């Protein structure tokens, strides 16, 4: 029988699997247009820089929505916000496949981005509140892994569909997937304990200003944006690099190269153990260095095996840094954790919006290798940021335990 106070207690594994799946397919929407940029250029007769807005429009809308909906989930409940986002995604996504003008595709991608932005802040807060402390690091690791794997799964999905069907079916099929996921969340996920926060409808937005009064916390957001500038910038660059005269790979071969990056992301669920053993700042710092070095090496040698190896090193570094950054933000934010996580998602997707714009501009003006080096340089510059972050306690997990001891008494 499910504990009436902690309804999630008897179904941790099922809930973890569903939250992982839904996090994966929601965030995948950002990346599924990356392999379609060149196709959009031909179909809509537009430039490469304009085609990149198919991704950036989603990201900017997601970033803005994360600020609003993350706070609103405090008032209306995490599960309700996740269901609302999946409902809107189920309705809006298939319509993208019906457009005949690029501007309407952008409008629908904005709506899609707003819908998707309801999910990640809510699922992170749901995991922190509904899971006991001993399981919290694990579920956050799985959700972080889903966010990262989405960067590759989204591209693999759209590339695979385009190989056998029209690009329109990328969105038709995804609409069905969102409907099934909506059913899973509505039926199989226990209802969260809805808070009744003080203040009015706009109070969550007002609380965001409080996170900048927290010592060291604003430095974390520099890293948030740089991580996704480099990640999305890398994937926006690698496709045209591999199809260039240097490699001359086919669409199918590029698909397998993209898929190889998933290998590096399997480190993410183990990030909690690394943080416990070495400390959150050390794990974050090592992840940034690994990602920066891997990306810097990608374009230095025109050998395909070497490129695959260095791209795996790059994605492993990102997978190590992101959950550590999430843990660090939760520690520093204290009682403002929900607002801090919302702003973290905002900065992540501002970075995701800028990534393709920056990379395509650099490719057009300076070439692929220079683009890789610039993105790597940003990552390596960000390694100095952790030195400006001060923790009152050495162990962030302890801090999180103390901050959540009220929740844990129910577990």
C-alpha positions in Angstrom: 0.0 0.0 0.0 1.3 3.5 -0.9 2.1 5.7 2.1 -0.5 8.5 2.1 2.1 11.0 3.1 4.8 9.7 0.7 2.8 8.2 -2.2 6.0 7.7 -4.2 7.6 5.3 -1.7 6.5 2.0 -3.2 7.2 2.8 -6.9 10.6 4.5 -7.0 11.9 2.5 -9.9 8.8 3.0 -12.1 8.7 6.7 -11.3 12.4 7.1 -12.0 12.0 5.4 -15.4 9.0 7.5 -16.4 10.7 10.8 -15.3 13.8 9.8 -17.2 11.9 9.0 -20.4 9.7 12.1 -20.3 12.7 14.4 -19.6 14.5 12.8 -22.5 11.8 13.2 -25.1 10.8 16.7 -24.0 14.3 18.2 -24.2 15.0 16.3 -27.4 12.7 18.8 -29.1 15.4 21.4 -29.0 17.9 19.3 -30.9 15.8 17.5 -33.5 16.0 20.4 -35.9 19.9 20.5 -35.9 20.2 17.8 -38.6 17.3 19.5 -40.5 19.0 22.9 -41.0 20.3 22.1 -44.5 17.0 20.5 -45.5 15.1 23.6 -44.4 17.5 25.7 -46.5 16.3 23.8 -49.6 12.6 23.4 -48.7 12.0 27.0 -47.7 14.8 28.6 -49.8 16.5 30.3 -46.9 20.1 31.0 -45.7 21.9 28.7 -43.2 21.9 31.5 -40.6 18.1 31.8 -40.9 17.6 28.0 -40.8 19.4 28.0 -37.5 16.5 29.9 -36.0 14.5 26.7 -36.1 16.5 25.7 -33.1 17.2 29.1 -31.5 13.5 30.1 -31.5 12.7 27.0 -29.4 15.6 27.8 -27.1 14.7 31.4 -26.4 11.1 30.5 -25.8 12.2 27.7 -23.5 14.5 30.0 -21.6 11.8 32.6 -21.0 9.2 30.0 -20.1 11.5 28.4 -17.5 11.6 31.6 -15.5 7.8 31.8 -15.3 6.7 28.2 -15.1 9.3 27.0 -12.6 7.9 29.4 -10.0 4.3 28.7 -10.9 4.8 25.0 -10.2 5.2 26.1 -6.5 1.7 27.4 -6.6 -0.1 24.8 -8.8 1.9 21.7 -8.3 4.7 19.9 -10.1 2.6 17.2 -11.6 0.0 19.6 -12.9 2.7 21.7 -14.6 4.3 18.6 -16.2 0.9 17.5 -17.5 0.1 20.9 -18.9 3.4 21.1 -20.8 2.9 17.6 -22.3 -0.7 18.5 -23.3 0.5 21.6 -25.2 3.3 19.6 -26.8 0.9 16.9 -27.9 -1.3 19.5 -29.6 1.3 21.9 -31.1 4.0 19.5 -32.3 2.1 17.8 -35.2 1.1 21.2 -36.6 4.8 21.9 -37.3 4.6 19.2 -40.0 1.8 21.0 -41.8 3.5 24.4 -42.4 4.5 25.6 -45.9 6.2 28.9 -44.8 9.3 29.1 -42.6 7.9 31.9 -40.4 5.0 29.7 -39.3 7.5 27.0 -38.4 9.3 29.5 -36.2 6.0 30.5 -34.5 5.1 26.9 -33.8 8.7 26.2 -32.5 8.2 29.1 -30.1 4.9 27.6 -28.8 6.7 24.2 -28.6 9.5 25.8 -26.6 7.1 27.5 -24.1 5.3 24.1 -23.7 8.5 22.2 -23.1 9.7 24.8 -20.5 6.9 23.7 -18.2 8.6 20.3 -17.7 12.3 20.5 -16.7 12.0 22.9 -13.7 9.0 21.0 -12.5 10.5 17.6 -12.8 13.7 18.7 -11.0 11.7 20.2 -8.1 9.4 17.1 -8.0 12.5 14.8 -7.7 14.0 16.9 -4.9 10.7 17.0 -2.9 9.3 13.6 -3.5 12.4 11.4 -3.3 14.1 10.7 0.0 17.7 12.1 0.4 19.4 8.8 -0.1 17.7 8.4 -3.5 17.7 12.1 -4.5 21.2 12.2 -6.0 20.4 9.1 -8.1 17.2 10.5 -9.6 18.9 13.9 -10.3 21.7 12.0 -12.0 19.2 10.1 -14.2 17.3 13.4 -15.1 20.6 15.1 -15.9 21.6 12.2 -18.0 18.2 12.5 -19.9 18.8 16.2 -20.5 22.2 15.4 -21.9 21.3 12.3 -23.9 18.5 14.4 -25.5 21.2 16.4 -27.3 22.0 13.2 -29.3 18.8 11.2 -29.2 16.9 14.2 -30.7 19.3 14.3 -33.6 19.3 10.6 -34.1 15.5 10.4 -34.1 15.0 13.2 -36.7 17.9 11.9 -38.9 16.4 8.4 -38.9 12.9 9.5 -39.7 14.2 11.8 -42.5 16.1 8.9 -44.1 12.9 6.9 -44.6 10.1 9.5 -44.6 9.5 13.2 -45.1 10.8 15.7 -42.5 7.1 16.4 -41.6 6.9 12.9 -40.0 9.5 14.0 -37.5 6.8 16.1 -35.9 3.8 13.8 -36.6 5.4 10.8 -34.8 6.7 12.9 -32.0 3.2 14.2 -31.3 2.1 10.6 -30.7 5.1 10.0 -28.5 4.1 13.0 -26.4 0.5 11.7 -26.1 1.8 8.4 -24.7 4.1 10.2 -22.3 1.3 12.4 -21.1 -0.7 9.3 -20.3 2.2 7.8 -18.3 2.7 11.0 -16.2 -1.1 11.4 -15.6 -1.7 7.8 -14.6 1.6 6.4 -13.2 3.2 9.3 -11.3 2.0 10.0 -7.8 0.6 13.4 -7.1 3.0 15.8 -5.3 2.3 17.6 -2.1 1.2 21.0 -3.5 2.6 24.0 -1.6 0.5 27.1 -0.9 3.1 29.8 -1.2 2.4 33.3 0.0 2.0 36.2 -2.4 0.3 36.7 -5.8 0.6 35.1 -9.2 3.8 37.1 -10.0 5.5 36.4 -6.6 7.7 33.6 -8.0 9.2 36.0 -10.6 9.9 38.5 -7.9 11.8 35.9 -5.8 14.3 35.4 -8.7 16.0 38.6 -7.7 16.8 37.1 -4.4 19.1 34.5 -5.9 21.6 37.3 -6.9 21.9 38.2 -3.2 23.3 34.7 -2.5 27.0 34.7 -2.3 28.7 32.9 -5.2 25.4 31.7 -6.8 25.5 34.1 -9.8 28.9 32.7 -10.8 27.3 29.3 -11.4 25.1 30.8 -14.1 28.1 31.8 -16.2 28.9 28.1 -16.4 25.3 27.2 -17.1 25.2 29.3 -20.3 28.7 28.3 -21.5 28.0 24.5 -21.1 25.1 24.7 -23.6 26.8 27.2 -25.9 29.5 24.7 -26.4 27.3 21.6 -26.4 24.7 22.9 -29.0 27.5 24.7 -30.9 29.4 21.5 -31.2 26.4 19.6 -32.6 25.6 22.4 -34.9 29.1 22.3 -36.3 29.9 18.6 -36.4 27.4 17.7 -39.1 28.7 20.1 -41.8 32.3 19.3 -40.7 31.8 15.5 -41.3 30.0 16.1 -44.6 32.7 18.4 -45.9 35.4 17.3 -48.4 37.7 16.4 -45.5 35.6 13.4 -44.5 32.7 13.3 -47.1 30.5 11.2 -44.9 26.9 10.3 -45.8 23.9 11.2 -43.7 23.7 7.7 -42.3 27.4 7.7 -41.4 27.1 11.1 -39.6 24.2 9.6 -37.7 26.5 6.9 -36.2 29.1 9.5 -35.3 26.5 11.5 -33.4 25.4 8.4 -31.6 28.9 7.6 -30.3 28.7 10.7 -28.1 26.1 8.9 -25.9 29.0 6.7 -24.5 30.5 9.7 -22.7 27.2 10.6 -21.1 26.9 7.4 -19.1 29.1 9.0 -16.5 26.3 11.3 -15.4 24.4 8.9 -13.1 27.6 8.2 -11.2 28.2 11.9 -10.6 26.7 11.7 -7.1 29.4 9.3 -6.0 32.2 11.4 -7.4 30.8 14.5 -5.6 30.6 12.6 -2.3 34.2 11.4 -2.7 36.0 14.5 -4.2 33.7 17.4 -3.6 31.3 19.2 -5.9 33.7 22.0 -7.0 36.4 19.5 -7.9 34.1 17.4 -10.0 32.7 20.5 -11.7 36.2 21.8 -12.4 37.4 18.4 -13.8 34.3 18.1 -16.0 34.9 21.6 -17.5 38.6 20.8 -18.2 37.8 17.4 -19.7 35.1 18.9 -22.0 37.4 21.8 -23.0 40.3 19.6 -23.9 38.1 17.1 -25.8 36.5 19.8 -27.8 39.8 21.6 -28.5 41.2 18.3 -29.9 38.2 17.5 -32.2 39.4 19.5 -35.2 43.1 19.1 -34.8 43.5 15.9 -36.8 41.5 14.7 -39.8 41.3 11.2 -38.5 37.8 9.8 -38.0 38.7 7.5 -35.1 40.4 10.3 -33.3 37.4 12.6 -33.8 35.1 10.0 -32.3 37.4 9.6 -29.3 37.7 13.3 -28.6 34.0 13.9 -29.0 33.3 11.2 -26.4 35.8 12.9 -24.1 33.9 16.2 -24.7 30.5 14.7 -23.9 31.8 12.9 -20.9 33.2 16.2 -19.5 29.8 17.9 -20.0 28.0 14.9 -18.4 30.4 15.2 -15.4 30.0 19.0 -15.0 26.3 19.4 -15.4 25.0 17.3 -12.5 27.7 18.8 -10.3 26.7 22.3 -11.2 23.0 21.3 -10.4 24.1 20.1 -7.0 26.2 23.2 -6.4 23.3 25.5 -7.3 21.0 23.6 -5.0 23.5 23.9 -2.1 24.1 27.6 -2.5 20.5 28.6 -3.1 19.1 27.1 0.1 15.4 28.1 0.5 15.4 29.7 -2.9 16.3 26.4 -4.6 13.2 26.4 -6.9 13.9 29.9 -8.2 17.6 29.1 -8.6 16.9 26.0 -10.6 14.5 27.9 -12.8 17.1 30.5 -13.5 19.7 27.8 -14.2 17.4 26.3 -16.9 16.9 29.9 -18.3 20.7 30.3 -18.6 21.2 26.8 -20.0 18.8 27.5 -22.8 20.0 31.0 -23.5 23.3 29.2 -24.1 21.5 26.7 -26.3 20.0 29.6 -28.3 23.3 31.2 -28.9 25.2 28.0 -29.7 23.9 27.5 -33.3 24.0 31.2 -34.0 27.6 31.6 -32.9 28.8 28.3 -34.5 27.2 29.0 -37.9 28.5 32.5 -38.1 32.0 31.2 -37.2 31.8 28.4 -39.8 30.8 30.8 -42.5 33.6 33.3 -41.7 36.5 31.2 -40.3 35.8 27.5 -40.8 35.0 24.4 -38.8 38.3 24.0 -36.9 38.3 27.6 -35.7 34.7 27.2 -34.5 35.7 24.1 -32.4 38.6 26.1 -30.9 36.5 29.1 -30.0 33.9 26.9 -28.3 36.7 25.0 -26.5 38.3 28.3 -25.4 35.0 29.3 -23.8 34.9 26.1 -21.8 38.5 26.4 -20.6 38.0 30.0 -19.6 35.0 28.9 -17.5 37.3 26.7 -15.4 38.4 29.8 -13.5 34.8 30.4 -12.3 34.8 27.7 -9.6 37.7 29.5 -7.8 35.3 32.4 -7.1 32.6 30.1 -5.6 32.7 29.7 -1.8 31.0 26.9 0.0 30.3 27.1 3.8 30.6 23.4 4.0 32.9 21.0 2.2 30.2 18.5 1.4 27.3 19.7 -0.6 25.3 16.6 -0.1 25.3 17.3 3.7 24.0 20.7 3.0 21.2 19.4 0.8 20.3 16.9 3.5 19.9 19.6 6.1 17.9 21.9 3.7 15.5 19.0 3.0 15.2 17.5 6.5 11.6 18.6 6.6 10.7 16.5 3.6 12.7 13.6 4.7 10.7 13.0 7.9 7.9 11.7 5.6 10.1 9.1 4.0 
